[in-house]
């Protein structure tokens, strides 16, 4: 492979002969990147689009058979493969223990998060049963515990409360009296219809995303966004449980703008007037007990195989004390109220208010096939939207769960509770359930320290965290979500529109070229400028590329003023500092038509100024686009070099030859 111009023997030649030979050498074809491809690579002819589609259809048709279709369907039912490979001796005991452990967590959390959605607690238990059963059949992760989740329950509650129904004004969201009248029952049924319709829409959207293979869109849901949003949403959930702790009514009709500050102003006034001291004592005592128990579980989880079921113990003790002391009748302590017994019969969601719920469904939709099936099918069993729980998933994995059958054993325990034991919890104080929710928010609330972490790592990620968190806190959960997503897209756009554009230098005697800002001792050469654009070149960043490119080679592109003056002659008689500019294209994953046209424009403009532009280390996709856009015909055939070092070596050789010719002419 010939990368540089071979030297000429100038001895015993006249000056005219030397100049003539030099001109012949410059006109000789330069074998640069093309010679490398011809020697080492292959050029695969591009297949027309129609032919490629025909080939794919023929391939699919040749593999299409009844067995092929059955295998595709069976692969979606993952429990079949799990049962086929199940090792009873190795997995059974561990799965049973993990199933019982997770079921113990599901019972109190299901009731607590059911209340959080403004529905009776039994519906939280339904969500802890049916989706788990469906995920066991169609899910893929044996360590994921689906069911109720605090933030999703809060978003469901907001979707229910935004439905403009006058009948909602009379319902009590904090307790369910033993004697529910007909209007209250009708309101609850309508709320259930809204929640199940929401679950159906969420499941439908998730299935559509799954079948269209659109799961890649979730990559835009970045970690700083998730941290800021969940932290802000956790504060909303925490705030919603404070009225239950103090035994007062939750403030209603709070405006969206500065929602939490206004909520606390109203709440403080209500607490001062109507605080229930017994409920307050129960709430704070429960929080302290749960916090200590969870600290012990975290400290000794490596020793103990089964965690302490502190939440279930609290529910049982709280129910017994409340029942025998008649806290609700004698002291007005809010309690759960009656819980209906048994599993619900299948029924279709109401499908009312779809126009109001479609946006909320799109907001909640984050996962795909298994979640879609669990949400869509469970909506026919009076379930609201479900998702995975981080705390329960950690417990499920830590307690030794091995396969998807953990969900089956968990459902067995929950089914017994739903069918036979739910009426026993009707005297459970609401403060106990509020304490369970608050303590389980510890991990999400402690994420507030992430803002310092992102502050140290990246200014853009810090801004994303702050904006998402602040809008979630000051306005509402859904507004925080939308603003956070928009900020994510904006930051990603800014990063690609204005990436780093570096000047490179050679590190020592190596073939490595690094930015001179980080490696100030890297060597730069006279009349040669080496640049690197750290992003793909396309329409969005083309203007920045052009402006920064000329700036780095010390050429001003500003327009002349309408009224001229001597001090500022921008484009006239500029000193040309470089003869060759080498653009390292290794970071370019792709280049679009606008980018190619810009390179052609820059090449021709520099050529008029006496400067030659060369590219190096171009990827195959970039070279293909250049070829399709006739880049070589519009510039020069030998514009691309294999590596940056090859380009620099060739340019140095040209400069040396030019200098030798100049010296020869001077001597004459």
Helices and strands as residue ranges (DSSP letters): H 15-27, H 33-40, H 49-63, H 66-76, H 78-84, H 88-116, H 121-138, E 146-147, H 150-161, G 166-170, H 182-211, G 215-220, H 223-246, H 259-274, H 277-299, H 310-325, H 327-331, H 354-364, H 369-378, G 379-381, E 387-388, H 390-398, H 405-416, I 417-421, G 422-425, H 430-440, H 442-445, G 446-449, H 450-457, H 459-474, H 477-497, E 501-506, E 513-515, E 527-533, H 539-552, E 578-584, H 593-608, E 612-616, H 620-628, H 631-634, E 640-641, H 644-667
